[in-house]
Amino acid sequence: MLISTPEELANNLDNVKDDFDIDLIKPAIRRTERKHIIPVISKALYDRINDKYEADPATLTDIEQELLDEIQSALANL
């Protein structure tokens, strides 16, 4: 799942508080990834970015980080 913290959500949406419980919307994020993100970028690319994001985001290349930023923006708004 490519958004996992309230801070990441807040970076892309107004009015998200620091104490927001991200667990409340995880099912919606997962559905949105399956329905909208994976068909656009492919399952292979999603898996590569997600694996790096979950293990150590510092391992993302500059291009992968730019793509992650765009995906997080889309996810937050969808």
N, C-alpha and C positions, 0 to 999 in steps of 0.2 A: 504494500500500500504506500503510495507516494506522498501522502500527507499524513504525518503521525503526531504532530504537536500543535497545540493552540497557537504557538508563535508562527508556524508556517501558514496556518489558516489566516491569522491576523495580518500577515504580510500581503495577503491578497484580497482581504475583505475589510470593510470598515465595521466598527462596533463589535469586534470580538474581544472579549475580556480575557485576561491572563489566566483566570481560574476556570475557563470554559472546559467542560468535560468532553474531550475529543472522542471518547468511547461512544458517546451518544450518536455520532454520525458515521462511525466506521462502516456500518453496513451500507450506507448510502454512498460512501466514497468507493467502496469495493464494487458496487453495482455500476457506478458511473465509469470506473476504470474499465470494467468488462464491456459495457455498452458503447462507450464513446472513445476511450483512449486507445485501447488495444487494437480495435479495428483500423485505426488511423496509423499507428506507429508499428504495428505487428507485435505478436506475442514474444518473439525472440528479442526484439529491442526492449520491450517492456521488462522482460525478465532480466536482461543484462543491467538495465538501469536500476531496477528494484533490488536486485541482489547486491549491487554496490552500495546503494542508498541505505539498505538495512545493515550491511556489514560494516561499512566505513565510508561515509559520504566523501571523505577526502580523496578516495580513490577514483572518483568520477573525473573524466577528462573535462577540459573546458567546454567542449561541445556538448557532452552529456549533461554537464551542469546547466548549461543554457537551456537545453531541452527539458530538463527537470523543472527549471523555473517556469517555463511556459506551460508544462503539464500541470504544475501545482496551481497556477493561475486559472487554468481552465477548470480543474477539479473544484476549486473553491467556488467558482461562479456557477458551475453546473449543479 
